[in-house]
Amino acid sequence: MLETIGESFLTGYAFAAESRTAREAEQRLETIPTRFRGFAYEGAGMGFAVLDALPFTRGRRIGDFLAGRGDDHLYMVYVGIGWAMARLPRFLWPDVSAYDPLLRWLVLDGYGFHQAYFHTGRYVHAHHRDPAFPWKADRFGWYAGHAIDQGIGRAMWFVGGADAGLVATMIDGFSPERRADLYAGAGLAASYAGGAEEEELLTFWERAGEHRPWIAQGSAFAAEARQRAGLVVPHTLLATRVFCDMTPEQAARISEKARPDGPVQGEMPAYEVWRRRIADEFASLGRC
């Protein structure tokens, strides 16, 4: 299953690279099986971001893509842009300040996933963290490490082969202040990508201890992403039942209701305010 996810990502990347227009790529992406289509859109997001960085392309591919069916896969497309950032020289990075102020942190989630997946020894086993990551989109540059860690957590679900016990052990090897973000990312991957049966998900839930609200938060994000794209599949139902004690539709609704309507006051980005509202809601429901 994890291999098919990788193949779907690469297929989406190829569709973006080969298609003359975003619309043409979209038509081809819609032929990917439901369970794996979101990963193909993620790959296309990377492909279009790379094309936008090339000379003479006018940098419109991502915008055109998100003006169509790509908008239903907005979360995955932003993550794919983060993959492109990890491969492009810094002077060709996209201007993330032009992206949705709430969701653009997903670009760094994608960057973190890429680094952990392709540089596992450094980012997963040696616990490397990029110092002073160059984030200029807003005044919350300090948060970049958190968003990257959420992507590293997602990647760890794949690096660990969806072995819940192994993934939990790897996360618990990190310093305590990083574990909440890592568990949230892994919970999202377990819910969106799947790969584990109920017993394994329960093991992961038990091992998370005080970080269970963050697993529920990640699972709710995954449910909303699949719900938005019309891609809810059986493993989504299983994961939200184990992690959130509710259906994907109910978990997605919690995520949607917690979403900030606009800029928030204080010293946290709206994205983190959103995540904390979701985690707090699950804690208040007695789920965690």
C-alpha positions as CSV (number, residue, x, y, z in Angstrom):
1,M,0.0,0.0,0.0
2,L,2.8,2.5,0.9
3,E,4.5,1.7,-2.4
4,T,1.3,2.5,-4.3
5,I,1.1,5.8,-2.5
6,G,4.6,6.6,-3.8
7,E,3.8,5.5,-7.3
8,S,0.6,7.7,-7.2
9,F,2.6,10.7,-6.1
10,L,5.1,10.2,-9.0
11,T,2.3,9.7,-11.4
12,G,0.8,13.0,-10.4
13,Y,4.1,14.7,-10.7
14,A,4.5,13.3,-14.3
15,F,1.0,14.4,-15.2
16,A,1.8,18.0,-14.2
17,A,5.1,17.9,-16.1
18,E,3.7,16.5,-19.2
19,S,0.4,18.3,-19.5
20,R,0.1,21.5,-21.5
21,T,-2.5,23.0,-19.1
22,A,-3.6,22.5,-15.5
23,R,-7.0,21.4,-16.9
24,E,-5.4,18.6,-18.9
25,A,-3.5,17.4,-15.8
26,E,-6.7,17.5,-13.8
27,Q,-8.5,15.3,-16.2
28,R,-5.7,12.7,-16.0
29,L,-5.5,13.0,-12.2
30,E,-9.2,12.2,-11.9
31,T,-8.5,8.7,-13.3
32,I,-6.4,7.7,-10.3
33,P,-8.2,5.4,-7.8
34,T,-10.1,7.1,-5.0
35,R,-7.8,5.9,-2.2
36,F,-4.6,7.2,-3.9
37,R,-5.9,10.3,-5.8
38,G,-5.0,12.8,-3.1
39,F,-1.4,11.7,-3.3
40,A,-1.4,12.2,-7.1
41,Y,-2.7,15.7,-6.6
42,E,0.1,16.2,-4.1
43,G,2.7,15.1,-6.7
44,A,1.1,17.4,-9.2
45,G,1.4,20.3,-6.7
46,M,5.1,19.6,-6.6
47,G,5.3,19.3,-10.4
48,F,3.5,22.6,-11.0
49,A,5.6,24.4,-8.3
50,V,8.8,23.2,-10.0
51,L,7.5,24.4,-13.4
52,D,6.6,27.8,-11.9
53,A,10.2,28.2,-10.8
54,L,11.6,27.7,-14.3
55,P,12.4,30.7,-16.6
56,F,9.7,31.7,-19.1
57,T,6.9,29.8,-17.5
58,R,5.2,32.9,-16.1
59,G,4.7,31.2,-12.7
60,R,1.0,30.6,-13.2
61,R,0.7,26.9,-13.0
62,I,-0.1,26.6,-9.3
63,G,-2.7,29.4,-9.5
64,D,-4.4,27.8,-12.5
65,F,-4.4,24.4,-10.8
66,L,-6.0,25.8,-7.7
67,A,-8.6,27.6,-9.8
68,G,-10.0,24.2,-10.8
69,R,-10.4,20.8,-9.2
70,G,-7.1,21.3,-7.4
71,D,-8.8,23.5,-4.9
72,D,-10.7,20.5,-3.5
73,H,-7.2,19.1,-2.8
74,L,-5.8,22.4,-1.5
75,Y,-4.1,20.8,1.5
76,M,-2.3,18.2,-0.6
77,V,-1.3,20.7,-3.2
78,Y,0.3,22.9,-0.6
79,V,2.2,19.9,0.8
80,G,3.4,19.2,-2.7
81,I,4.7,22.7,-3.0
82,G,6.8,22.0,0.1
83,W,8.4,19.0,-1.7
84,A,9.4,21.4,-4.5
85,M,11.0,23.8,-2.0
86,A,13.1,20.9,-0.7
87,R,14.4,20.2,-4.2
88,L,14.8,23.8,-5.6
89,P,17.6,26.2,-4.7
90,R,16.4,28.8,-2.3
91,F,16.4,31.7,-4.8
92,L,13.8,29.8,-6.8
93,W,11.5,29.1,-3.8
94,P,7.9,30.3,-4.4
95,D,6.6,33.4,-2.7
96,V,4.6,31.7,0.0
97,S,3.2,35.1,1.2
98,A,0.9,34.9,-1.8
99,Y,-0.7,31.7,-0.4
100,D,-3.6,31.4,2.0
101,P,-2.4,32.9,5.3
102,L,-4.0,30.1,7.4
103,L,-2.9,27.1,5.3
104,R,0.5,28.1,3.9
105,W,2.2,26.4,6.9
106,L,1.3,23.1,5.1
107,V,4.1,24.0,2.6
108,L,6.5,23.6,5.5
109,D,4.8,20.4,6.5
110,G,5.5,19.1,3.0
111,Y,9.1,20.3,3.3
112,G,9.5,18.4,6.6
113,F,8.1,15.2,5.1
114,H,10.5,15.3,2.2
115,Q,13.5,15.9,4.5
116,A,12.6,13.1,6.9
117,Y,11.8,10.7,4.1
118,F,14.9,11.3,1.9
119,H,17.3,12.2,4.7
120,T,16.0,9.8,7.4
121,G,19.3,9.3,9.2
122,R,19.7,13.0,9.8
123,Y,16.1,14.1,10.4
124,V,14.6,11.0,12.1
125,H,17.5,9.1,13.7
126,A,19.7,12.1,14.5
127,H,16.8,14.4,15.3
128,H,18.2,17.3,13.2
129,R,16.2,20.5,13.2
130,D,16.9,23.3,10.7
131,P,18.1,26.3,12.6
132,A,16.6,29.7,11.9
133,F,14.5,28.4,8.9
134,P,14.1,31.3,6.4
135,W,10.4,32.0,6.7
136,K,9.4,35.5,5.5
137,A,5.7,35.2,4.9
138,D,4.7,36.7,8.2
139,R,6.0,37.6,11.7
140,F,5.7,34.0,13.0
141,G,9.0,32.7,11.7
142,W,9.7,30.9,15.0
143,Y,6.8,28.5,14.2
144,A,8.5,27.1,11.1
145,G,10.1,24.3,13.1
146,H,6.8,23.2,14.5
147,A,5.2,23.0,11.0
148,I,8.3,21.1,9.7
149,D,8.1,18.7,12.6
150,Q,4.4,17.9,11.7
151,G,5.7,16.9,8.3
152,I,8.5,14.9,9.9
153,G,5.9,13.1,12.0
154,R,3.9,12.3,8.8
155,A,7.0,10.9,7.2
156,M,7.7,8.7,10.2
157,W,4.5,6.8,9.6
158,F,6.0,5.8,6.2
159,V,9.6,5.4,7.4
160,G,8.3,3.0,10.1
161,G,6.3,1.1,7.5
162,A,3.0,1.9,9.3
163,D,4.2,-0.2,12.3
164,A,2.5,1.7,15.1
165,G,4.8,0.5,17.9
166,L,7.9,1.3,15.9
167,V,6.7,4.8,15.0
168,A,5.8,5.6,18.6
169,T,9.2,4.4,19.7
170,M,10.9,6.6,17.2
171,I,8.8,9.6,18.2
172,D,9.5,9.0,21.9
173,G,13.2,9.2,21.2
174,F,12.8,12.9,20.3
175,S,13.1,15.7,22.9
176,P,9.8,16.1,24.8
177,E,8.9,19.5,23.3
178,R,8.9,18.1,19.8
179,R,6.7,15.1,20.4
180,A,3.2,16.8,20.2
181,D,3.9,17.9,16.6
182,L,5.4,14.6,15.6
183,Y,2.4,12.6,17.0
184,A,0.0,15.0,15.3
185,G,1.7,14.4,11.9
186,A,1.8,10.6,12.4
187,G,-1.8,10.6,13.4
188,L,-2.7,12.5,10.2
189,A,-0.8,10.0,8.1
190,A,-2.3,7.0,9.9
191,S,-5.7,8.4,9.1
192,Y,-5.2,9.7,5.6
193,A,-2.8,7.1,4.2
194,G,-3.8,4.1,6.3
195,G,-1.7,1.0,6.4
196,A,-2.6,-0.3,9.9
197,E,-5.4,-2.4,11.3
198,E,-7.5,-1.5,14.3
199,E,-5.2,-3.3,16.8
200,E,-2.2,-1.3,15.6
201,L,-4.0,2.0,15.7
202,L,-5.1,1.3,19.3
203,T,-1.5,0.5,20.1
204,F,-0.4,3.9,18.7
205,W,-3.2,5.6,20.6
206,E,-2.1,4.0,23.9
207,R,1.6,4.7,23.4
208,A,0.8,8.4,22.7
209,G,-0.2,9.1,26.3
210,E,-0.5,12.8,27.0
211,H,-0.2,13.5,23.2
212,R,-3.5,11.8,22.3
213,P,-5.3,15.1,21.7
214,W,-2.8,15.8,19.0
215,I,-3.3,12.5,17.3
216,A,-7.0,13.3,17.3
217,Q,-6.3,16.7,15.8
218,G,-4.2,15.1,13.1
219,S,-6.9,12.6,12.4
220,A,-9.5,15.4,12.1
221,F,-7.3,17.2,9.6
222,A,-7.1,14.0,7.6
223,A,-10.8,13.5,7.7
224,E,-11.5,17.1,6.6
225,A,-9.0,16.8,3.7
226,R,-10.6,13.6,2.4
227,Q,-14.1,14.9,3.0
228,R,-13.3,18.1,1.1
229,A,-12.0,16.1,-1.9
230,G,-14.7,13.5,-1.8
231,L,-12.2,10.8,-1.1
232,V,-13.4,9.2,2.2
233,V,-12.5,5.5,2.2
234,P,-13.0,2.7,4.8
235,H,-9.6,3.2,6.6
236,T,-10.6,6.8,7.2
237,L,-13.7,5.6,9.1
238,L,-11.5,3.1,11.1
239,A,-8.9,5.7,12.0
240,T,-11.4,8.4,13.1
241,R,-13.3,5.8,15.1
242,V,-10.2,4.8,17.0
243,F,-8.6,8.3,17.4
244,C,-11.7,10.6,17.5
245,D,-14.5,8.2,18.5
246,M,-16.6,9.5,15.7
247,T,-17.2,9.3,12.0
248,P,-15.0,11.1,9.4
249,E,-17.9,13.5,8.8
250,Q,-18.1,14.4,12.5
251,A,-14.4,14.8,12.8
252,A,-14.2,17.0,9.8
253,R,-17.0,19.2,11.2
254,I,-15.0,19.7,14.4
255,S,-12.0,20.9,12.3
256,E,-14.2,23.2,10.2
257,K,-15.9,24.7,13.2
258,A,-12.6,25.4,14.9
259,R,-11.1,27.2,11.8
260,P,-10.4,30.9,12.5
261,D,-12.4,33.2,10.3
262,G,-9.6,35.7,9.9
263,P,-6.5,37.0,11.6
264,V,-6.1,36.2,15.2
265,Q,-4.6,38.3,18.0
266,G,-1.7,37.1,20.0
267,E,1.7,35.5,19.5
268,M,0.6,32.4,17.7
269,P,-0.2,32.0,14.0
270,A,-3.8,31.3,13.2
271,Y,-2.8,27.8,12.0
272,E,-1.6,26.9,15.5
273,V,-4.7,28.5,17.1
274,W,-6.8,26.3,14.9
275,R,-4.9,23.1,15.8
276,R,-5.1,23.8,19.5
277,R,-8.8,24.5,19.3
278,I,-9.3,21.1,17.7
279,A,-7.1,19.3,20.2
280,D,-8.8,21.1,23.1
281,E,-12.2,20.1,21.7
282,F,-11.3,16.4,21.7
283,A,-10.0,16.7,25.2
284,S,-13.2,18.5,26.4
285,L,-15.2,15.7,24.9
286,G,-13.4,13.3,27.2
287,R,-11.9,11.4,24.3
288,C,-8.3,12.0,25.4
